[in-house]
Amino acid sequence: MDNILAGLTLLFDPYVLMVMVASAAFGLFMGALPGLTATMAVALLVPVTFYMEPVPAIAAMVTASAMAMFSGDIPSVLLRMPGTPASAAYTNDAFSLTKKGQAHIAMGICLLTSAIGGLFGALVLATLAPPLASVALRFSSYEYFWLCLLGLTTAGFMIQSSRARGVISLALGLFVATIGIDPVSGVPRFTFGSTALIGGLSLVPVMIGLFAIAEIFRFYAKRVQPMKLEQAEIKGVFEGQGKILWQERRAIAQGNVLGTVLGILPGAGADIAAWISYSLAKRFSRNPQEFGRGSKEGLAAAGAANNAAVSGGFIPSLVFGIPGDAIAAIIIGVLFMKGVNPGPTIFLNNPAVVYAIFGIFFLANLLMIPLGWVAIKLSRLMLSVRLNILMPIIFIFCIVGAFAMENTITAVGVALVFGVVGFVMEANRIPLAPFVLGIVLGPLLEQNFLTSMMKSNGNPMTFIDRPIAGALAALTLLIWTWPVLRRLLKGRQHQTG
């Protein structure tokens, strides 16, 4: 109880609350502009949080990401342009409602289901993380090896467009993770004689490059035409929403559960959660013909999954130190910078911070309702901002932020290089999430593998001797072999049929 009170004291500090309101406004603005994603918003906040304490730093990034996830729906409704990748799943439905003169209804559904999904995910985080941490305290290097491998596996296999591209992205991320000193021999790897690369690549400049600078390059490469706002009156956002939410309660519940579960899986994240939740809602809907033409059910299911996945993605991050998505990976990097190491020991060493983080998720999603209403009212003003003026300002901020992380020109060079890498990967439809997880989990995988091999004198059977390690190994191998097993099962069904 004392830890909970200490966490609440940290949370309701006036400075923390001020940071949350400011980052909420920033997240709403970034998410509302097409092309400026929630991940980009969080990456840009990292330099700002450099001199903050852990709680306000985490509060800023969690609040900004939650708000950006919702505000990405605003251009979907008015422009038929998703503000974030997760909003793309239901853009046609949102814009179709606008065409029918129901823009206020679409906005209200997006706002309220996002808040409900985020609160549900926060509830699961607060109730599930502590017992999971007590189990995780029993983990040794063997269990962590399989857990890292499982995370990398799901990252490669949870890609919708192309599994091969997901594996390529993952392999590239693992390669980048090897840059620096070999943990056993102490020999530099892929440093090309540069002393600046001996310590490896810092995560923050890499993230700024991949998600911010790459987006700037993409904007100028596409030469985006001026946007035309749909003429629609937005008033009475909450009018009749109680009845609508009750009618779509099954879709919202499905989005809550599915979004949280998929958020927990490393590599899935809000984008995949929204698409899968939308597809599942359509599959079991009584009116599947409405999907794509203004379905409130599809809007509710995917909207709830968005923010539920953001909260759910923090469960493996906090308990195991393994990010659920790119946003969680950035937050983990910030926690390490602040001397707060994610993993089961955080519940023992920093319990007040943990309970403050739980409170941040609840408070951020509660703040979404009034601040989201304000954002909807100001939506035309936000969407009228000219990106060709905003992008150079963001670029300067990226360069200054990358330099501030290490006070070296090398960090700026890393950010620029990975801006090009992110641009090329996106142009070739290679997903970034597996790449990021490869960078984050690669060193953990290598370290736990080498530690385990030294402890066992090179005996590989010790990797499956322990019950939890054996279960994780079986699950990982099942995921690897599932495509083959599925083909065999289908072949037998055809033979018997």
NULUMMAR-15935 format. One record per residue (C-alpha): residue in one letter; x, y, z. Coordinates in steps of 0.001 Angstrom, whole numbers, plus 500000, padded with zeros to 6 digits. Layout:
<nodes>
aXYZ
...
</nodes>
This chain:
<nodes>
m500000500000500000
d502877502355500782
n504286501785497296
i500935502604495700
l500682505844497684
a504272506721496747
g503452506057493084
l500352508261493231
t502407511015494879
l504847510860491970
l502016510851489438
f500021513779490820
d503017516050491127
p502019519357489429
y505064519173487162
v504134515658485946
l500547516743485275
m501779519787483345
v504084517542481273
m501177515196480515
v498925518017479306
a501690519495477131
s502659516127475626
a498961515351475072
a498621518499472964
f501789517560471073
g500578513992470471
l497162515150469272
f498770517567466826
m501291515029465484
g498740512255465070
a496265514519463300
l498706515332460499
p498848512527457899
g502305510979457808
l503366512068461293
t502921508832463252
a502645508125466982
t506089506505466889
m507535509651465323
a505926511747468072
v507500509597470784
a510912509618469062
l510854513416468868
l510047513658472583
v513154511723473646
p515541514724473530
v512994516793475483
t512900514166478260
f516699514024478514
y516849516118481697
m513581514883483226
e513128512402486040
p511871508917485006
v508178509463485843
p507613512719483885
a509709511349481006
i507582508197480732
a504407510236481281
a505276512452478317
m505834509561475909
v502923507385477032
t500503510330476867
a501748511480473468
s501489507986471972
a497959507410473292
m496755510790472017
a498412510355468621
m496725506978468194
f493333508626468576
s494002511830466642
g495153509757463661
d491425509127463170
i490667512829462591
p492115513029459040
s490549509623458348
v487137511155458999
l487668514478457187
l490239513682454509
r490042509946453919
m493745509958454827
p494830507928457882
g496891509992460287
t498607506862461646
p499020503381460086
a496573501916462614
s493821504266461393
a494114502891457852
a492080499807458812
y488815501754459056
t489437504920457026
n486798504022454415
d484150503511457095
a485031506771458869
f484929508809455642
s481730507094454466
l479983508255457650
t481183511786456915
k479715511568453407
k476398510631455045
g476550513747457239
q477592511777460337
a481142513059460870
h480326513867464499
i479219510276465091
a482404508877463544
m484548511239465630
g482674510318468804
i483039506575468222
c486763506924467521
l487338509065470615
l485344507023473120
t486408503573471893
s490059504668471934
a489686505790475550
i487830502602476527
g490442500417474823
g493297502268476501
l491669501971479933
f491040498259479437
g494664497711478415
a495830499742481419
l493673497593483712
v495204494418482283
l498678495953482641
a498109496829486300
t496618493433487200
l498743491132485046
a502197492710485289
p502871492140489050
p502079488376489036
l503999487969485782
a506967489717487388
s506948487247490306
v507142484419487757
a509822486236485774
l512034486438488869
r512555482685488450
f513891483164484943
s517529482414484234
s519552483045481076
y517993479928479485
e514429481265479804
y515446484725478650
f517140483243475597
w513961481485474516
l511844484527475403
c514011486756473198
l513870484175470421
l510093483947470777
g509840487734470539
l511955487806467394
t509945484932465924
t506574486600466451
a507999489832465003
g508865488038461783
f505647486046461541
m503107488731462528
i503598490704459320
q500483490822457155
s501898491821453782
s504882489506453373
r506484487106455806
a509685487107453741
r509974490897454087
g509418490576457835
v512263488065458110
i514550490295455991
s513777493259458239
l514476491174461334
a517793489925459930
l518892493482459139
g518050494550462683
l520057491665464150
f523011492620461950
v522910496226463188
a522813494894466767
t526211493198466257
i528003496511465618
g530434497196468474
i532527495057470813
d532099491277470828
p530899490436474384
v533220487399474683
s536385488113472731
g536349491896473061
v537092492259469341
p535428495194467494
r532807494096464946
f531743496112461881
t533157499354463308
f535327500002460198
g538064501385462416
s535824504046463981
t536263504424467738
a532839506110467905
l531166502793466975
i533017500607469482
g530214500977472028
g527603500074469418
l524818502232468021
s522741504264470453
l519057503416470176
v517725506983470233
p519532508369467130
v518556505186465280
m514881505670466211
i514933509361465288
g516359508404461896
l513991505514461196
f510753507182462210
a511273510933461942
i513940511737459360
a512752508931457057
e509244510402457164
i510622513807456167
f512470512245453210
r509273510426452251
f507240513622452348
y509545515443449926
a509880512377447678
k506113512088447257
r505534515843446759
v502169515600448485
q499425517761446977
p497460520190449189
m494743518408451130
k491057519131450616
l488938519031453742
e485539517418453554
q482888520048454293
a481170518664457374
e479719520152460515
i481223518653463655
k478895519296466559
g477310517113469179
v480260514696469271
f478876512890472333
e475252513056471195
g473698509580471147
q477053507921471800
g475784506009474836
k473254504175472684
i475798503504469927
l478407502152472358
w475809499852473924
q474758498562470501
e478383497889469561
r479421496522472965
r480394493144471521
a482692494741468938
i484258496995471587
a484850494058473942
q486433492083471105
g488677495041470232
n489697495462473876
v490706491833474341
l492263491321470921
g494142494625471040
t495611493868474456
v496637490325473528
l498210491384470237
g499899494303471992
i501603491852474339
l503057489905471398
p506412491429470387
g506241492872466892
a502463493067466583
g501524496506467908
a498531498763467274
d498707498616463466
i498246494854463229
a495797494851466164
a493519497321464346
w493556495335461072
i492966491956462733
s490229493314465009
y488487494926462027
s488734491723459963
l487439489585462827
a484528491940463464
k483578491721459781
r483885487919459826
f481379487519462684
s479179490538461966
r475465490237461233
n475893493001458643
p479253492361456930
q478057494191453805
e478238497499455717
f481995497204456297
g483862499685454134
r480678501708453643
g480282503324457052
s480179500448459541
k480004501680463121
e480759498146464273
g484061498022462378
l484951501510463592
a484311500527467220
a486190497213467054
a489337498609465439
g489244501886467400
a489202500010470714
a492032497721469584
n494301500713468804
n494904502008472290
a494398498656474000
a497457497473472056
v499490500483473246
s498792499612476899
g499189495865476309
g502511496393474556
f503995497730477769
i503423494457479660
p506413492536478168
s508427495767478245
l507956496293481968
v508056492653483095
f510744491193480823
g512445494219479291
i511284493022475851
p509420495676473810
g506006494880472403
d506379497434469604
a508543500297468379
i507014502795470827
a507762500491473758
a511316500030472446
i511903503791472605
i510441503984476113
i512676501107477247
g515689503005475932
v514671506066477944
l514186503983481100
f517697502580480730
m519035506124480294
k517334507103483546
g518897504189485435
v515571502341485750
n516133498889484258
p512960497227482891
g512492493609483914
p511205491721486968
t513639493470489326
i512011496844488607
f509123495730490835
l511610495231493677
n513983498141493079
n511557500822491836
p508031499854492975
a506850503465493308
v507873504167489692
v505998501065488518
y502751502120490199
a503217505638488846
i503497504127485337
f500245502215485882
g498595505476486919
i500006507266483860
f498213504861481517
f494900505346483329
l495215509123483543
a496394509529479931
n493355507678478592
l490984509605480861
l492523512879479666
m491916511720476098
i488170512363476366
p488182516122477177
l491378516906475256
g490257514768472317
w487001516733472219
v489017519957472023
a491164518454469230
i488033517531467266
k486736521085467592
l490105522430466387
s490518519751463721
r490140522118460764
l492773524443462216
m495238521582462807
l494715520088459361
s495277523467457713
v498933523520458856
r501207523368455806
l503545520407456066
n506118521977453740
i506698524584456470
l506507522124459375
m508869519478457984
p512054521605457943
i511385522594461571
i510987518930462532
f514186518083460651
i516175520674462626
f514649519336465846
c515708515787464861
i519324516852464249
v519535518779467526
g517896515895469398
a520279513293467986
f523290515462468869
a521975516098472404
m521850512366473155
e525633511847472959
n527077515306472214
t528795513877469126
i528511514481465410
t528541510685465013
a525050510494466523
v523824512974463907
g525423510873461187
v523758507723462573
a520361509452462548
l520825510589458941
v522041507165457782
f519079505423459382
g516782508047457913
v517923506818454500
v517603503193455661
g514049503776456883
f513135505547453650
v514489502720451474
m512826500025453593
e509449501742453467
a509782502308449713
n510303498555449279
r507484497721451715
i509857496204454259
p508289496676457735
l510221498613460352
a508879496914463513
p510919493668463121
f514000495779462317
v513637497728465560
l512991494607467627
g516080492992466094
i518189495948467237
v516713495858470760
l516534492103471310
g519682491100469382
p522156491990472171
l519911490354474801
l519655487187472722
e523403487008472176
q524281487754475783
n521870485164477226
f522944482536474689
l526650482976475463
t525999483064479225
s523963479862479008
m526601478094476918
m529330479027479398
k527233477871482361
s526469474535480696
n530004473951479336
g528587473905475813
n525814471360476489
p522789472438474384
m520390470128476249
t520434472455479253
f518398474923477187
i515320472685477569
d516015471071480952
r514021473581482996
p510172473467482746
i509619477107481724
a512533477025479273
g511189473797477770
a507693475281477368
l509039478426475700
a511216476297473417
a508227474157472424
l506119477248471688
t508878478808469579
l509441475612467593
l505688475238467080
i505515478725465548
w508449477874463266
t506952474619462056
w503297475718461977
p503204476573458230
v504531473082457408
l502150471399459858
r499203473325458424
r500044472174454902
l500322468573456083
l496945468807457835
k495318470281454713
g496882467529452594
r495407464856454851
q491984466486454756
h492046466488450941
q493062462806450932
t490301461760453346
g487760463969451544
</nodes>
